[in-house]
């Protein structure tokens, strides 16, 4: 095996990588990009002089005695469903990787954190906790001390909300900062930085529970590089994306408050929109080995960014080839991407996955009956170039869960739920309204980093294609998301119009 980049024998640092998967995801027949990334990395969970990696699901906090589904089918299933709905084990999913970092981190090491779905929000909370309370010394990285640190950081959730007097909000914020500083001094916590924070489609609420809001998740001055792949076509009410920064919000999930201290580092931020729904971006929609696959596009982009920003992560060059990247194109320098001239297959048809029947849907919810296993295979090194693979993947089917499993998700679309909206006077307010399956809101270009909305160029390719079947057969693909904070969804700017207005920056 060969690994890149090569690490000098004189290097004094190691790279510690935390990988946090999404809602209900596991290592199975249809793994996510988190698992695929893990398989590309050098190192293991144990002590190593170059690189260590720790992986955990963002949803594996239920009682471990129920882990064997064959022995405890009803309990295991019921506990997972409860946790997915109410996020009862969220604290554990932050505490576990924090403890791992506290016990393994040495001064000078590089920390890289990745997550998908609610695992992406967990990744951002983990980085936020390190910002707030620091990193405990290794001899204090025990369960009780770590829980005490998380409980202090969790006080963010109790800060006054939007309808509270501004003076009271600022007073509470300053008092919490003082508690953080006292905790760091008393426990001799270390100041640690996050070299690279990579997220696939961050959502902070999946079930019927209210969205989780914790500090330093929208801005974080210990994060050197932040990269975020976001789905253009997800439109379930409980899968609202969580952007980095954007319009200032005086709410507890924000670190951009008037009396915050001067940033320690200026975070290099890039959020890029991709075609597809939630699992088309983070993976897990299709069987392992499937090509074309929308999720491969964002995975290749994320790997390139790791090299472009000198993250310190060491990769297995053979596994990079399997996903479709030629190692010489990213190391020793990251070369510019060539243009994609046309669809490599010559076809511009986009297959549509048909909705599940009611019988199949009900059958899928029965936990103790063995189902037909998803047929999967290993990916082989492709014969096509990365540009040809991008063109193929751009036409892969999307998996719109609101259409495919309407019985599971549609009832929430017709419920009045609390949402944040930008009022006419420029203030963020909370309102109760029905979502009705509307697309996502893309923050206006003037709120975007660099003054443009960054969209992967494969979206433009997909927009040239037409649906091969289904209700929209023969029509062109248009992203569901719209631009702007107008009160009514129909008043927002369509993606096509945003392209015409020059608000979009195509990235590779």
C-alpha positions in Angstrom: 0.0 0.0 0.0 1.1 3.6 -0.7 -0.1 6.5 1.3 -0.3 10.3 0.5 0.8 12.8 1.5 4.1 11.5 2.7 4.8 12.4 6.4 8.4 13.5 7.2 10.1 11.4 9.9 10.9 14.7 11.6 7.2 15.7 11.9 6.2 16.4 15.4 2.5 16.1 15.0 -0.1 13.4 14.5 -3.5 13.7 12.9 -6.5 12.7 15.0 -9.7 12.2 12.9 -13.2 11.9 14.3 -15.9 10.5 12.0 -19.6 10.8 13.0 -22.3 9.2 10.9 -25.9 10.2 10.5 -29.4 9.2 11.7 -29.6 5.4 12.0 -26.6 4.8 9.7 -24.3 1.8 10.2 -21.6 -0.2 8.4 -23.9 -2.3 6.2 -24.8 -2.9 2.5 -25.3 0.8 1.8 -22.7 2.8 3.7 -22.4 6.6 3.8 -19.6 8.8 2.8 -18.4 8.8 6.4 -17.7 5.0 6.2 -16.2 5.4 2.7 -13.9 8.2 4.0 -12.8 6.0 6.9 -11.8 3.2 4.6 -9.6 5.6 2.6 -7.6 6.7 5.7 -4.3 5.5 7.0 -4.3 4.6 10.7 -6.6 3.0 13.3 -8.3 3.7 16.6 -5.3 2.7 18.6 -2.1 4.6 19.4 -0.2 5.6 16.3 2.7 7.9 15.7 1.2 9.4 12.5 -2.6 9.3 12.4 -5.5 8.0 14.5 -9.1 7.8 13.6 -12.2 7.3 15.7 -15.6 6.5 14.2 -19.0 6.5 15.8 -22.6 6.8 14.6 -24.4 10.0 15.6 -27.4 7.8 16.5 -25.8 4.9 18.4 -26.6 6.1 21.9 -29.3 3.6 22.8 -28.8 1.0 25.5 -25.9 -1.3 24.2 -27.7 -4.3 25.6 -30.1 -3.9 22.8 -27.4 -3.9 20.1 -28.1 -7.4 18.9 -31.2 -7.0 16.8 -31.6 -10.7 16.3 -31.8 -11.3 20.1 -33.8 -8.2 21.0 -35.6 -7.1 17.8 -38.4 -5.1 19.4 -36.3 -3.4 22.1 -33.5 -2.5 19.6 -35.9 -1.2 17.1 -38.0 0.8 19.6 -34.9 2.3 21.3 -33.5 3.5 17.9 -36.9 4.9 16.9 -37.2 6.8 20.2 -33.7 8.2 20.0 -34.2 9.3 16.4 -37.4 11.1 17.3 -36.3 12.8 20.5 -32.5 12.9 20.4 -32.4 11.4 23.9 -28.8 10.2 23.5 -27.3 13.4 21.9 -25.1 14.3 24.8 -23.4 10.8 24.7 -22.6 11.2 21.1 -20.7 14.4 21.9 -19.1 13.1 25.1 -17.7 10.0 23.5 -15.5 11.6 20.8 -14.6 14.5 23.2 -13.3 11.9 25.7 -11.3 10.1 22.9 -9.7 13.4 21.9 -8.9 14.4 25.5 -7.2 11.0 26.1 -5.2 11.0 22.9 -4.4 14.6 22.0 -0.9 15.8 22.4 0.2 19.4 21.9 0.8 20.1 18.2 -1.5 17.4 16.9 -4.0 18.2 14.2 -7.7 17.5 14.8 -10.0 16.8 11.9 -13.7 16.2 12.4 -16.3 14.9 9.8 -20.0 14.3 10.0 -23.1 13.6 8.0 -26.7 14.6 8.8 -27.2 15.0 12.5 -23.7 13.5 12.8 -22.5 16.7 11.0 -24.3 18.8 13.7 -22.7 16.6 16.3 -19.3 17.3 14.7 -20.0 21.0 14.9 -21.1 20.7 18.5 -17.9 18.8 19.4 -15.8 21.6 17.9 -18.0 24.1 19.7 -17.5 22.3 23.0 -13.7 22.3 22.5 -14.0 26.1 21.9 -16.1 26.7 24.9 -14.5 24.6 27.7 -11.2 23.7 26.0 -9.8 20.1 25.9 -9.3 18.4 29.3 -5.9 17.0 30.1 -5.5 13.3 29.3 -5.4 12.4 33.0 -8.8 14.1 33.5 -10.4 12.7 30.3 -12.5 10.3 32.4 -16.2 9.9 32.2 -17.2 12.2 35.2 -14.9 15.1 34.2 -16.0 15.0 30.6 -19.7 14.9 31.6 -19.1 17.9 33.8 -17.5 19.7 30.9 -20.4 18.9 28.6 -23.0 20.0 31.2 -21.3 23.4 31.4 -21.2 23.8 27.6 -24.8 22.6 27.4 -25.8 25.8 29.3 -25.9 27.4 25.9 -29.3 25.9 25.5 -30.6 27.9 28.5 -29.5 31.3 27.2 -32.3 33.8 26.7 -34.1 33.6 23.3 -35.2 36.1 20.8 -38.0 37.6 22.8 -35.8 38.5 25.7 -34.4 42.0 26.4 -31.1 42.5 24.6 -29.3 43.7 27.8 -30.4 40.5 29.6 -29.2 38.3 26.7 -25.8 40.0 26.7 -25.4 39.7 30.5 -26.2 36.0 30.4 -23.7 35.5 27.5 -20.9 37.3 29.4 -21.6 35.3 32.6 -21.4 32.0 30.6 -18.1 33.1 29.0 -16.7 33.7 32.5 -17.8 30.2 33.7 -16.0 28.8 30.6 -12.8 30.6 31.5 -13.0 29.6 35.1 -13.5 25.9 34.2 -10.5 26.0 31.8 -8.2 27.5 34.6 -9.4 25.1 37.3 -9.0 22.0 35.1 -5.9 23.2 33.2 -7.7 22.6 29.9 -5.7 22.8 26.8 -6.3 25.2 23.9 -6.8 23.0 20.8 -7.7 23.9 17.3 -9.7 22.0 14.6 -7.6 21.9 11.5 -10.5 20.7 9.2 -14.2 20.4 9.9 -16.0 18.7 7.0 -19.8 18.2 7.0 -22.3 16.6 4.6 -25.7 18.2 4.8 -25.9 19.3 8.4 -29.3 19.0 10.1 -29.9 19.6 13.8 -33.3 18.2 14.0 -34.6 14.9 12.5 -37.5 13.7 14.5 -40.5 15.5 16.1 -38.4 17.1 18.8 -37.5 20.7 18.7 -34.2 21.6 16.9 -31.1 21.3 19.1 -29.2 24.6 19.5 -25.8 24.8 21.0 -22.9 27.3 20.9 -20.1 27.9 18.4 -21.9 25.8 15.7 -22.5 28.7 13.2 -19.1 30.3 13.7 -16.2 28.9 15.6 -12.8 30.7 16.0 -10.8 27.5 16.7 -11.8 26.0 13.3 -9.2 26.7 10.6 -11.1 25.2 7.6 -14.8 24.5 7.3 -16.3 22.6 4.3 -20.0 21.9 3.9 -21.7 19.9 1.1 -25.5 20.8 1.0 -28.4 19.1 -0.8 -30.4 21.2 -3.2 -33.4 18.9 -3.4 -34.1 17.8 0.1 -37.5 19.2 1.2 -38.6 17.5 4.4 -39.5 19.9 7.2 -37.2 18.2 9.7 -34.3 18.2 7.4 -33.7 22.0 7.2 -30.0 22.6 6.5 -27.9 24.4 9.1 -25.6 26.9 7.4 -22.4 28.3 8.7 -22.7 32.0 9.6 -25.0 33.9 7.3 -27.3 36.7 8.6 -26.5 37.5 12.2 -28.8 35.9 14.7 -29.0 36.8 18.4 -29.8 33.3 19.4 -27.9 30.8 21.5 -26.6 28.8 18.6 -24.5 31.7 17.4 -21.0 32.8 18.4 -21.1 36.1 16.5 -22.3 38.2 19.5 -21.3 41.9 20.1 -19.1 41.2 23.1 -17.3 38.1 21.8 -13.5 38.3 22.0 -11.3 38.8 18.9 -11.3 35.6 16.8 -8.3 33.4 17.4 -8.3 32.2 13.7 -10.2 33.4 10.6 -12.0 30.3 9.4 -11.7 29.5 5.7 -15.3 28.7 4.9 -16.8 27.1 1.8 -20.3 25.8 1.6 -21.2 24.1 -1.8 -24.6 23.0 -3.0 -25.0 19.7 -4.8 -27.8 18.0 -6.7 -29.9 15.5 -4.8 -31.6 14.9 -1.5 -30.1 14.3 1.9 -28.7 10.8 1.4 -27.7 11.6 -2.2 -25.1 14.0 -0.7 -24.0 12.1 2.4 -24.4 8.6 1.0 -26.5 5.6 2.1 -29.2 5.7 -0.6 -27.8 2.9 -2.8 -26.0 -0.4 -2.4 -22.3 -0.4 -2.0 -20.5 -0.6 -5.4 -23.3 1.2 -7.3 -22.3 3.5 -10.1 -23.4 6.1 -11.1 -24.0 7.6 -7.6 -24.7 11.2 -6.7 -23.0 10.9 -3.3 -19.6 10.2 -5.0 -19.5 13.7 -6.3 -19.5 15.4 -2.9 -17.1 12.7 -1.5 -14.5 13.4 -4.2 -14.9 17.2 -3.6 -14.4 16.8 0.1 -11.2 14.7 -0.4 -9.8 17.3 -2.8 -10.5 20.0 -0.2 -8.6 18.0 2.4 -5.5 18.1 0.2 -6.0 21.6 -1.0 -6.0 22.9 2.6 -3.1 20.7 3.8 -5.2 19.1 6.5 -2.5 16.7 7.5 -4.7 13.7 6.8 -3.0 10.6 5.3 -4.9 8.7 2.6 -4.5 5.3 1.0 -3.8 6.2 -2.6 -5.4 2.9 -3.9 -8.7 3.7 -2.2 -8.6 7.2 -3.6 -8.3 5.7 -7.1 -11.4 3.5 -6.4 -13.6 6.6 -5.8 -12.3 8.0 -9.0 -9.5 10.4 -8.1 -6.1 10.0 -9.7 -3.6 10.6 -6.8 -1.3 12.6 -9.0 -4.1 15.1 -9.6 -4.1 16.0 -5.8 -0.5 15.3 -4.7 2.1 16.8 -4.4 0.0 19.7 -5.7 -3.8 19.9 -6.2 -4.1 20.5 -10.0 -7.0 22.5 -11.5 -9.9 20.5 -12.7 -10.3 20.2 -16.5 -13.6 21.1 -18.1 -16.4 18.6 -18.6 -17.3 18.8 -22.2 -20.3 16.5 -22.4 -22.0 13.5 -20.8 -19.6 10.6 -21.2 -22.3 8.1 -21.9 -23.9 10.3 -24.6 -27.2 10.1 -22.8 -28.9 12.9 -20.9 -31.6 10.9 -19.3 -32.1 10.9 -15.5 -33.7 7.8 -14.1 -36.5 8.3 -11.5 -36.9 5.9 -8.5 -40.6 5.0 -8.2 -42.4 5.4 -4.8 -42.8 2.4 -2.5 -46.2 0.7 -2.4 -48.1 0.8 0.9 -47.7 -2.9 1.4 -43.9 -2.7 1.0 -43.7 0.4 3.2 -45.6 -1.3 6.1 -43.5 -4.4 5.7 -40.3 -2.4 5.9 -41.3 -1.2 9.4 -41.7 -4.7 10.9 -38.5 -5.1 12.9 -38.3 -8.8 13.5 -38.9 -10.2 10.0 -35.8 -10.8 7.9 -35.8 -8.7 4.7 -34.2 -9.4 1.4 -30.7 -8.1 1.8 -29.6 -5.3 -0.5 -27.2 -6.7 -3.1 -23.9 -4.9 -2.9 -20.4 -5.2 -4.3 -17.1 -3.6 -3.8 -16.2 -0.6 -6.0 -13.3 -1.3 -8.4 -10.9 1.1 -9.8 -12.8 2.8 -12.6 -11.5 3.0 -16.2 -13.1 6.4 -16.7 -11.5 9.7 -15.7 -12.8 11.8 -12.7 -14.4 14.2 -15.2 -16.2 11.3 -16.9 -17.4 9.9 -13.6 -18.7 13.4 -12.6 -20.7 13.5 -15.8 -22.1 10.0 -15.2 -22.9 10.7 -11.5 -24.6 13.9 -12.4 -27.4 11.9 -14.0 -27.8 9.3 -11.2 -31.2 8.9 -9.7 -32.1 11.0 -6.6 -33.8 9.4 -3.6 -36.5 11.8 -2.5 -37.8 10.2 0.7 -40.8 12.5 0.9 -42.0 11.0 -2.4 -40.7 7.4 -1.9 -41.9 7.0 1.7 -44.7 9.6 2.0 -46.4 7.6 4.7 -43.4 8.0 6.9 -42.7 11.7 6.3 -45.7 13.5 4.8 -47.7 13.8 8.1 -45.1 16.2 9.5 -45.4 18.4 6.4 -49.0 19.2 7.3 -48.4 19.9 11.0 -47.8 23.5 12.3 -44.2 23.6 13.5 -41.9 26.3 14.9 -39.7 27.9 12.3 -37.3 30.8 12.3 -38.1 33.5 9.7 -36.5 36.9 8.8 -39.2 39.5 9.5 -39.7 42.6 7.3 -37.8 44.8 9.9 -34.7 42.5 9.6 -35.2 40.6 12.9 -35.3 36.8 13.2 -38.6 35.7 14.7 -40.2 32.3 15.5 -43.5 31.5 13.7 -45.8 28.5 13.6 -46.6 27.3 10.1 -47.0 24.2 7.9 -44.1 23.4 5.7 -46.1 21.6 2.9 -43.0 20.0 1.3 -41.5 23.2 0.1 -37.9 23.2 -1.0 -35.0 24.6 1.0 -34.0 28.2 1.3 -30.6 29.2 -0.1 -29.2 32.2 1.8 -29.0 35.2 -0.6 -25.7 35.7 -2.4 -24.7 38.7 -0.4 -24.7 36.6 2.8 -22.6 33.9 1.1 -18.9 33.6 1.6 -17.2 35.5 -1.3 -20.5 37.1 -2.4 -21.6 34.2 -4.6 -23.7 31.1 -4.0 -21.3 28.2 -4.6 -22.8 25.3 -6.5 -21.0 22.3 -7.9 -20.7 22.3 -11.6 -22.4 18.9 -11.9 -25.6 20.6 -11.0 -25.4 22.6 -14.3 -24.8 19.3 -16.1 -27.8 17.7 -14.5 -30.0 20.7 -15.5 -29.2 19.8 -19.1 -30.7 16.3 -18.5 -34.4 15.2 -18.7 -36.2 12.7 -16.5 -36.5 9.3 -18.1 -39.7 8.2 -16.3 -42.2 9.1 -13.6 -44.6 12.1 -13.3 -42.0 14.5 -14.7 -40.9 12.4 -17.6 -39.5 14.5 -20.4 -39.0 17.6 -18.3 -35.7 19.1 -17.3 -34.2 18.9 -13.9 -34.6 22.1 -11.8 -33.3 22.2 -8.2 -36.1 22.4 -5.6 -34.3 25.0 -3.4 -35.0 28.7 -3.9 -33.0 31.8 -3.0 -34.0 34.4 -0.4 -35.7 35.0 2.9 -39.1 36.2 1.6 -42.0 35.2 3.8 -43.8 33.1 1.1 -41.8 30.3 -0.6 -43.3 31.2 -4.0 -41.9 34.7 -3.7 -38.4 33.5 -3.4 -36.0 33.5 -6.4 -36.0 30.2 -8.4 -32.6 28.5 -9.0 -32.8 29.1 -12.7 -33.4 32.9 -12.2 -30.5 33.0 -9.7 -28.3 31.5 -12.4 -29.5 34.2 -14.9 -28.9 37.0 -12.4 -25.2 35.9 -12.0 -25.6 35.0 -8.3 -24.1 31.5 -8.8 -20.5 30.5 -8.8 -19.9 27.1 -10.3 -17.1 25.2 -8.5 -15.3 21.9 -9.1 
